[in-house]
Amino acid sequence: MKISSAIVLVLMTVLVSGCIIMDGNAIVLGESRNALSKESVKIYRSAPENFEEIALVNSSAGHDFKSDSDLMNAALERLKEEAAKVGANGVILTEIKERDRPVVVTSYGSATATVNGSSAYATGNAVGVSRGDTYTRLKGVAIFVQPKS
């Protein structure tokens, strides 16, 4: 019995402190370049001067027990990785969607049924939690910014 309790405790610890789940991809629109390091990718909120579009990139990050800022940072890092793979040195952010907050939903219902002259009436309440989208999602345009001469 002690061994199974220890296994459950270890599994729960792993689940709570586990890694952030991340995903991302790139859809090449222009001409890709040689891959770069993600450290060389700069994030832009508006278009810089003299750039070339390379790809549409997106990323997502989710974890039930991590903060919103941890998820945003993880999604940004994944976005940079996707851009770097196609040789982009910048990403213009086009969409930021933070994870949804859980919402408590309550409902009330009633019903009447009549069979062979006998009636039955019932009422009820239900309470639930709607989780919505639990991932932080980012979209952008991977670009190559020409160096100023």
Residue frames as a rotation matrix with the C-alpha (Angstrom) as fourth column:
MET 1
0.566 0.824 0.000 0.00
0.824 -0.566 0.000 0.00
0.000 0.000 -1.000 0.00
LYS 2
0.410 -0.488 -0.770 2.86
0.191 -0.780 0.596 2.39
-0.892 -0.391 -0.227 0.79
ILE 3
-0.638 -0.684 0.353 4.41
0.461 0.027 0.887 1.84
-0.616 0.729 0.298 -2.66
SER 4
-0.164 0.645 0.746 1.20
0.952 -0.094 0.291 2.76
0.258 0.758 -0.599 -4.50
SER 5
0.775 0.407 -0.483 0.82
0.557 -0.801 0.219 5.92
-0.298 -0.439 -0.848 -2.39
ALA 6
-0.032 -0.885 -0.464 4.37
0.162 -0.463 0.872 6.92
-0.986 -0.047 0.158 -3.22
ILE 7
-0.662 -0.168 0.730 3.76
0.716 0.146 0.683 6.35
-0.221 0.975 0.023 -6.93
VAL 8
0.379 0.871 0.312 0.60
0.900 -0.425 0.096 8.48
0.216 0.245 -0.945 -6.82
LEU 9
0.656 -0.186 -0.732 2.50
0.316 -0.813 0.490 11.24
-0.686 -0.552 -0.474 -5.01
VAL 10
-0.468 -0.884 -0.009 5.30
0.283 -0.160 0.946 11.20
-0.837 0.440 0.325 -7.59
LEU 11
-0.454 0.363 0.814 2.84
0.886 0.092 0.454 11.24
0.090 0.927 -0.363 -10.49
MET 12
0.665 0.733 -0.141 0.90
0.746 -0.659 0.097 14.16
-0.022 -0.170 -0.985 -8.99
THR 13
0.290 -0.657 -0.695 4.13
0.191 -0.672 0.715 16.11
-0.938 -0.341 -0.069 -8.47
VAL 14
-0.702 -0.558 0.442 5.14
0.498 0.059 0.865 15.53
-0.509 0.828 0.236 -12.08
LEU 15
-0.061 0.774 0.630 1.72
0.971 -0.102 0.219 16.61
0.233 0.625 -0.745 -13.36
VAL 16
0.784 0.407 -0.469 1.62
0.551 -0.804 0.223 19.81
-0.286 -0.433 -0.855 -11.29
SER 17
0.330 -0.744 -0.581 5.19
-0.167 -0.652 0.740 20.88
-0.929 -0.147 -0.339 -11.97
GLY 18
0.206 -0.235 0.950 5.39
0.746 0.666 0.003 19.47
-0.634 0.708 0.313 -15.49
CYS 19
-0.796 -0.603 0.050 6.55
0.442 -0.523 0.729 21.14
-0.414 0.603 0.682 -18.64
ILE 20
-0.090 0.710 -0.698 4.56
-0.460 -0.652 -0.604 23.69
-0.884 0.267 0.385 -20.55
ILE 21
0.026 0.202 0.979 2.93
0.720 0.676 -0.158 22.15
-0.694 0.709 -0.128 -23.61
MET 22
-0.101 -0.145 -0.984 4.00
-0.415 -0.893 0.174 24.11
-0.904 0.426 0.030 -26.70
ASP 23
0.144 0.131 0.981 3.28
0.808 0.557 -0.193 23.89
-0.571 0.820 -0.026 -30.39
GLY 24
0.161 -0.074 -0.984 4.02
-0.335 -0.942 0.016 26.01
-0.928 0.327 -0.177 -33.42
ASN 25
0.143 -0.171 0.975 4.40
0.823 0.568 -0.021 26.03
-0.550 0.805 0.222 -37.17
ALA 26
-0.358 -0.298 -0.885 5.33
-0.264 -0.877 0.402 28.14
-0.895 0.378 0.236 -40.16
ILE 27
0.532 0.484 0.694 3.68
0.633 0.317 -0.706 28.50
-0.562 0.815 -0.138 -43.56
VAL 28
-0.508 -0.842 -0.182 6.29
0.448 -0.438 0.779 29.73
-0.736 0.314 0.600 -46.02
LEU 29
0.653 0.737 -0.175 5.00
0.311 -0.472 -0.825 32.55
-0.691 0.484 -0.537 -48.24
GLY 30
0.743 -0.481 -0.465 8.22
-0.663 -0.622 -0.416 33.88
-0.090 0.617 -0.781 -49.74
GLU 31
0.426 -0.700 -0.573 11.69
-0.105 0.590 -0.800 32.54
0.898 0.401 0.178 -50.09
SER 32
0.990 -0.110 -0.088 13.05
0.108 0.198 0.974 30.91
-0.090 -0.974 0.208 -46.97
ARG 33
0.390 -0.915 0.107 16.65
-0.711 -0.373 -0.596 31.48
0.585 0.156 -0.796 -45.93
ASN 34
-0.318 -0.582 -0.749 19.20
0.181 0.738 -0.650 29.50
0.931 -0.342 -0.129 -43.95
ALA 35
0.612 0.583 -0.534 18.08
0.577 0.133 0.806 28.83
0.541 -0.801 -0.255 -40.40
LEU 36
-0.157 -0.591 0.791 19.17
-0.314 -0.729 -0.608 31.31
0.936 -0.344 -0.071 -37.73
SER 37
-0.791 -0.059 -0.608 19.34
0.539 0.403 -0.740 31.11
0.289 -0.913 -0.288 -33.96
LYS 38
0.247 0.969 -0.022 16.15
0.841 -0.203 0.501 32.10
0.481 -0.142 -0.865 -32.15
GLU 39
0.092 -0.301 -0.949 18.21
0.775 -0.577 0.258 34.66
-0.625 -0.760 0.180 -30.21
SER 40
-0.874 -0.485 -0.023 18.64
0.347 -0.656 0.670 36.65
-0.340 0.578 0.742 -33.43
VAL 41
-0.362 0.834 0.416 14.87
0.706 -0.046 0.707 37.01
0.609 0.550 -0.572 -33.94
LYS 42
-0.990 0.066 -0.124 13.37
0.020 -0.808 -0.589 40.34
-0.139 -0.586 0.798 -32.85
ILE 43
-0.253 0.967 0.037 9.65
0.953 0.255 -0.164 40.81
-0.168 -0.006 -0.986 -32.09
TYR 44
-0.991 0.002 0.131 7.91
0.036 -0.957 0.287 43.82
0.126 0.289 0.949 -33.68
ARG 45
-0.327 0.932 -0.160 4.44
0.473 0.015 -0.881 45.24
-0.818 -0.363 -0.446 -32.99
SER 46
0.761 0.481 -0.435 4.49
-0.170 -0.499 -0.850 47.24
-0.626 0.721 -0.298 -36.23
ALA 47
0.785 -0.413 0.462 6.36
0.619 0.505 -0.601 46.77
0.015 0.758 0.653 -39.49
PRO 48
0.142 -0.816 -0.560 9.97
0.273 -0.511 0.815 48.00
-0.951 -0.269 0.150 -39.56
GLU 49
0.516 -0.055 -0.855 11.50
-0.728 -0.555 -0.403 49.64
-0.452 0.830 -0.326 -42.62
ASN 50
0.038 -0.599 -0.800 12.92
-0.953 0.219 -0.209 47.58
0.300 0.771 -0.562 -45.48
PHE 51
-0.416 -0.126 0.901 11.81
-0.544 0.828 -0.135 43.99
-0.728 -0.547 -0.413 -44.78
GLU 52
-0.525 0.223 -0.822 10.84
-0.679 0.472 0.562 40.89
0.513 0.853 -0.096 -46.74
GLU 53
0.330 0.709 0.623 8.00
-0.908 0.418 0.006 38.57
-0.256 -0.568 0.782 -45.72
ILE 54
-0.727 -0.616 -0.303 9.05
-0.664 0.743 0.081 34.95
0.175 0.260 -0.950 -45.39
ALA 55
-0.666 0.460 -0.588 6.28
0.356 0.888 0.292 33.05
0.656 -0.015 -0.754 -43.60
LEU 56
0.272 0.744 0.610 3.21
-0.645 -0.330 0.690 33.11
0.715 -0.580 0.390 -41.40
VAL 57
-0.685 -0.528 -0.503 4.11
0.058 0.649 -0.759 31.72
0.727 -0.549 -0.414 -37.98
ASN 58
0.364 0.756 0.544 2.06
-0.615 -0.243 0.750 30.75
0.699 -0.608 0.376 -34.96
SER 59
-0.715 -0.567 -0.410 2.63
-0.015 0.599 -0.801 29.24
0.699 -0.566 -0.436 -31.57
SER 60
0.490 0.824 0.285 0.72
-0.403 -0.076 0.912 28.13
0.773 -0.562 0.295 -28.51
ALA 61
-0.728 -0.663 -0.176 1.62
-0.103 0.358 -0.928 27.34
0.678 -0.657 -0.329 -24.91
GLY 62
0.329 0.902 0.281 -0.53
-0.554 -0.056 0.830 25.81
0.765 -0.429 0.481 -22.20
HIS 63
-0.640 -0.388 -0.663 -0.30
0.328 0.643 -0.692 24.49
0.695 -0.661 -0.285 -18.67
ASP 64
0.365 0.923 -0.122 -2.92
0.490 -0.079 0.868 24.46
0.792 -0.377 -0.481 -15.92
PHE 65
0.729 -0.070 -0.681 -0.59
0.672 -0.117 0.731 25.52
-0.131 -0.991 -0.038 -13.13
LYS 66
-0.454 -0.883 0.116 1.67
0.888 -0.437 0.145 28.11
-0.077 0.169 0.983 -14.79
SER 67
-0.127 0.366 -0.922 1.15
0.282 -0.878 -0.387 31.87
-0.951 -0.309 0.009 -14.74
ASP 68
0.857 0.490 0.161 -0.10
0.326 -0.271 -0.906 33.86
-0.400 0.829 -0.392 -17.72
SER 69
0.609 -0.690 -0.392 3.32
-0.748 -0.664 0.006 35.50
-0.264 0.289 -0.920 -18.06
ASP 70
-0.306 -0.700 0.645 5.07
-0.354 0.712 0.606 32.09
-0.884 -0.043 -0.466 -18.12
LEU 71
0.195 0.463 0.865 2.75
0.632 0.616 -0.471 30.98
-0.750 0.638 -0.172 -20.93
MET 72
0.962 0.134 -0.239 3.24
-0.064 -0.739 -0.671 34.23
-0.267 0.660 -0.702 -22.86
ASN 73
0.204 -0.968 -0.144 7.03
-0.836 -0.249 0.488 33.93
-0.509 0.021 -0.861 -22.60
ALA 74
-0.336 -0.289 0.896 6.93
0.059 0.944 0.326 30.28
-0.940 0.163 -0.300 -23.70
ALA 75
0.576 0.622 0.531 4.69
0.599 0.122 -0.792 31.13
-0.557 0.774 -0.302 -26.69
LEU 76
0.832 -0.343 -0.435 7.02
-0.483 -0.834 -0.267 33.99
-0.271 0.432 -0.860 -27.69
GLU 77
-0.180 -0.949 0.260 10.06
-0.645 0.314 0.697 31.70
-0.743 -0.042 -0.668 -27.53
ARG 78
-0.146 0.191 0.971 8.30
0.479 0.872 -0.100 29.12
-0.866 0.450 -0.219 -29.68
LEU 79
0.880 0.475 -0.021 7.27
0.244 -0.488 -0.838 31.83
-0.409 0.732 -0.545 -32.18
LYS 80
0.436 -0.816 -0.379 10.92
-0.802 -0.544 0.246 32.91
-0.407 0.197 -0.892 -32.44
GLU 81
-0.352 -0.556 0.753 11.99
-0.186 0.830 0.526 29.28
-0.917 0.046 -0.396 -32.98
GLU 82
0.335 0.572 0.748 9.52
0.641 0.443 -0.626 28.87
-0.690 0.690 -0.219 -35.85
ALA 83
0.956 -0.014 -0.294 10.68
-0.186 -0.801 -0.568 32.12
-0.227 0.598 -0.769 -37.47
ALA 84
0.139 -0.990 -0.008 14.36
-0.777 -0.114 0.619 31.22
-0.614 -0.080 -0.785 -37.05
LYS 85
-0.037 -0.105 0.994 13.81
0.238 0.965 0.110 27.85
-0.971 0.240 -0.010 -38.79
VAL 86
0.600 0.336 0.726 12.86
0.765 0.026 -0.644 29.65
-0.235 0.942 -0.241 -42.02
GLY 87
-0.308 -0.893 0.329 15.67
0.937 -0.345 -0.061 32.21
0.168 0.289 0.942 -41.74
ALA 88
0.515 0.538 0.668 13.65
0.373 -0.842 0.391 35.14
0.772 0.048 -0.634 -40.41
ASN 89
-0.638 -0.718 -0.278 15.33
0.605 -0.244 -0.758 37.68
0.476 -0.652 0.590 -38.12
GLY 90
-0.904 0.402 0.143 12.05
-0.413 -0.741 -0.529 39.27
-0.106 -0.538 0.836 -37.06
VAL 91
-0.563 0.826 -0.016 8.38
0.798 0.549 0.249 38.60
0.214 0.127 -0.968 -36.40
ILE 92
-0.785 0.476 0.396 5.60
-0.464 -0.876 0.132 41.16
0.410 -0.081 0.909 -36.68
LEU 93
-0.855 0.518 0.015 2.99
0.337 0.579 -0.742 40.10
-0.393 -0.630 -0.670 -34.10
THR 94
-0.770 0.634 0.071 -0.47
-0.245 -0.397 0.885 40.10
0.589 0.664 0.461 -35.64
GLU 95
0.371 0.929 -0.005 -2.51
-0.372 0.153 0.915 38.36
0.851 -0.338 0.402 -32.94
ILE 96
-0.858 -0.504 0.101 -2.17
-0.275 0.284 -0.919 37.76
0.434 -0.816 -0.382 -29.22
LYS 97
0.270 0.961 -0.063 -4.79
-0.495 0.194 0.847 35.57
0.826 -0.198 0.528 -27.54
GLU 98
-0.689 -0.502 0.522 -4.28
-0.687 0.225 -0.691 34.79
0.229 -0.835 -0.500 -23.88
ARG 99
-0.812 0.371 -0.451 -5.86
0.375 0.923 0.083 31.73
0.447 -0.102 -0.889 -22.32
ASP 100
0.011 0.924 0.382 -9.48
-0.210 -0.372 0.904 31.99
0.978 -0.090 0.190 -21.16
ARG 101
-0.770 -0.118 0.627 -10.41
-0.629 -0.021 -0.777 32.16
0.105 -0.993 -0.058 -17.52
PRO 102
-0.793 0.549 -0.262 -12.68
0.549 0.832 0.081 29.43
0.263 -0.080 -0.962 -16.14
VAL 103
-0.640 0.688 0.341 -16.31
-0.657 -0.721 0.221 30.55
0.398 -0.083 0.914 -15.90
VAL 104
-0.872 0.439 0.217 -18.92
0.155 0.666 -0.729 29.08
-0.465 -0.602 -0.649 -13.56
VAL 105
-0.702 0.680 -0.213 -22.14
-0.456 -0.200 0.867 28.29
0.547 0.706 0.451 -15.42
THR 106
-0.788 0.544 0.289 -25.46
-0.026 0.439 -0.898 27.65
-0.615 -0.715 -0.332 -13.68
SER 107
-0.743 0.610 -0.276 -28.66
-0.396 -0.068 0.916 26.47
0.540 0.790 0.292 -15.31
TYR 108
-0.601 0.674 0.430 -32.20
-0.389 0.224 -0.894 25.68
-0.698 -0.704 0.128 -14.24
GLY 109
-0.786 0.351 -0.509 -34.62
-0.433 0.275 0.859 23.37
0.441 0.895 -0.064 -15.96
SER 110
-0.399 0.718 0.570 -38.06
-0.513 0.340 -0.788 21.85
-0.760 -0.607 0.233 -15.56
ALA 111
-0.838 0.154 -0.524 -40.02
-0.409 0.458 0.789 19.17
0.361 0.875 -0.321 -17.40
THR 112
-0.142 0.845 0.516 -43.50
-0.726 0.265 -0.634 17.66
-0.673 -0.465 0.576 -17.37
ALA 113
-0.888 -0.097 -0.450 -44.32
-0.388 0.684 0.617 14.24
0.248 0.723 -0.645 -18.79
THR 114
-0.038 0.928 0.371 -47.78
-0.857 0.160 -0.489 12.73
-0.513 -0.337 0.790 -19.17
VAL 115
-0.832 -0.177 -0.527 -48.25
-0.427 0.810 0.402 9.02
0.356 0.559 -0.749 -19.86
ASN 116
-0.490 0.714 -0.499 -51.68
0.488 0.700 0.521 7.30
0.722 0.012 -0.692 -19.83
GLY 117
0.493 0.799 0.344 -53.25
0.224 -0.499 0.837 10.14
0.841 -0.336 -0.425 -17.86
SER 118
0.712 -0.328 -0.621 -50.52
0.657 -0.002 0.754 10.23
-0.249 -0.945 0.214 -15.18
SER 119
0.750 -0.446 0.488 -48.25
-0.047 -0.773 -0.633 13.26
0.660 0.452 -0.601 -14.98
ALA 120
0.422 -0.712 -0.562 -44.78
0.884 0.186 0.428 13.68
-0.200 -0.678 0.708 -13.60
TYR 121
0.882 -0.156 0.445 -43.10
-0.015 -0.953 -0.304 17.02
0.472 0.262 -0.842 -13.01
ALA 122
0.448 -0.805 -0.390 -39.40
0.878 0.312 0.363 17.56
-0.170 -0.505 0.846 -12.32
THR 123
0.933 -0.292 0.209 -37.11
-0.231 -0.934 -0.274 20.52
0.275 0.207 -0.939 -11.80
GLY 124
0.602 -0.775 -0.193 -33.38
0.778 0.515 0.360 20.73
-0.179 -0.367 0.913 -11.42
ASN 125
0.851 -0.468 -0.237 -30.34
-0.468 -0.882 0.064 22.93
-0.239 0.056 -0.969 -11.17
ALA 126
0.682 -0.715 0.152 -26.92
0.728 0.644 -0.236 22.34
0.071 0.271 0.960 -12.64
VAL 127
0.783 -0.565 -0.262 -23.61
-0.443 -0.801 0.403 24.03
-0.437 -0.200 -0.877 -11.94
GLY 128
0.693 -0.598 0.403 -20.58
0.710 0.664 -0.234 23.55
-0.128 0.448 0.885 -14.14
VAL 129
0.252 -0.699 -0.669 -17.29
-0.089 -0.705 0.703 25.15
-0.964 -0.118 -0.240 -15.06
SER 130
0.950 -0.016 0.313 -16.50
0.313 0.079 -0.947 26.15
-0.010 0.997 0.080 -18.62
ARG 131
0.266 -0.942 -0.206 -12.75
0.568 -0.020 0.823 26.16
-0.779 -0.336 0.529 -19.17
GLY 132
0.875 0.048 -0.481 -12.67
-0.321 -0.687 -0.652 27.69
-0.362 0.725 -0.585 -22.62
ASP 133
0.700 -0.705 -0.116 -9.32
0.122 0.278 -0.953 27.73
0.704 0.653 0.280 -24.45
THR 134
0.920 -0.347 -0.181 -6.53
0.210 0.046 0.977 26.93
-0.331 -0.937 0.115 -21.98
TYR 135
0.094 -0.924 0.370 -3.70
0.976 0.160 0.151 27.95
-0.199 0.347 0.917 -24.33
THR 136
0.301 -0.165 -0.939 -1.99
-0.138 -0.982 0.129 31.28
-0.944 0.091 -0.319 -24.97
ARG 137
0.326 -0.085 0.941 -1.82
0.852 0.457 -0.254 31.64
-0.409 0.885 0.222 -28.77
LEU 138
0.045 -0.405 -0.913 0.31
-0.186 -0.901 0.391 33.97
-0.982 0.152 -0.116 -30.91
LYS 139
0.559 0.057 0.827 0.35
0.775 0.318 -0.546 34.65
-0.294 0.946 0.134 -34.66
GLY 140
0.318 -0.483 -0.816 2.76
-0.183 -0.875 0.447 36.70
-0.930 0.007 -0.367 -36.69
VAL 141
0.990 -0.137 -0.029 4.54
-0.019 0.077 -0.997 37.30
0.139 0.988 0.074 -39.95
ALA 142
0.400 -0.916 0.029 8.13
0.540 0.262 0.800 36.04
-0.740 -0.304 0.599 -40.05
ILE 143
0.999 -0.044 0.016 10.28
-0.018 -0.677 -0.736 38.65
0.043 0.735 -0.677 -41.83
PHE 144
0.124 -0.992 -0.033 13.84
0.985 0.119 0.126 39.32
-0.121 -0.049 0.991 -42.83
VAL 145
0.914 0.115 -0.388 14.85
0.142 -0.989 0.042 42.89
-0.379 -0.093 -0.921 -42.02
GLN 146
0.536 -0.737 0.412 17.56
0.597 -0.015 -0.802 44.20
0.597 0.676 0.432 -44.32
PRO 147
0.071 -0.591 -0.803 20.52
0.910 -0.292 0.295 45.67
-0.409 -0.752 0.517 -42.42
LYS 148
0.936 0.208 -0.284 20.83
0.120 -0.947 -0.298 49.45
-0.330 0.245 -0.912 -42.68
SER 149
0.300 -0.870 0.391 23.72
0.951 0.237 -0.201 50.46
0.083 0.432 0.898 -44.89
